[in-house]
């Protein structure tokens, strides 16, 4: 009888300790997300070609990221294979002396991005410059719909003990 009472108590205690971890795993695609994940669509492009560079307005918008995000403890900047995302990140990356990390703008690339975000330091901020079709998957992975199409606003997902919180920072 004593054995079965201990077994029930230990099983109940183990369930209480494991359930919060399982709930967190459902909220995030990783157990230890970074401090913040900043998500933005590339700045305006020059033309409608598949790999268009930034327009003059796009370069101006990219330059505004330095005063907006330059003081963040950014540990990594991720971009897609398209020139416009790389150029959008260029001024911020140069200011922070970081080399942007290229991930494909595909389902596999999004999975790679999420895996790398999960491996980031818990105290770091991670930046991803993507496209509407990649950002919607990243927002969805953390339980959000992409809040704005068109690339003007910059959003952050802040991770805390009560779960992820979406904020617009521009």
Secondary structure, DSSP 4 states (H G I P E B T S, - for coil): -HHHHHHHHHHHHHHHHHHHHHHHHHHSSSSS--SEEEEEEPPPBSSSSTT--B-HHHHHHHHHHHHHHTTS-EEEEEE-SSHHHHHHHHHHHHHHT-PPEE--SSHHHHHHHHHHHHTS-TT-EEEEEE-HHHHHHHHHHTT-----SSS-S-EEEEEETTEEEEEE--
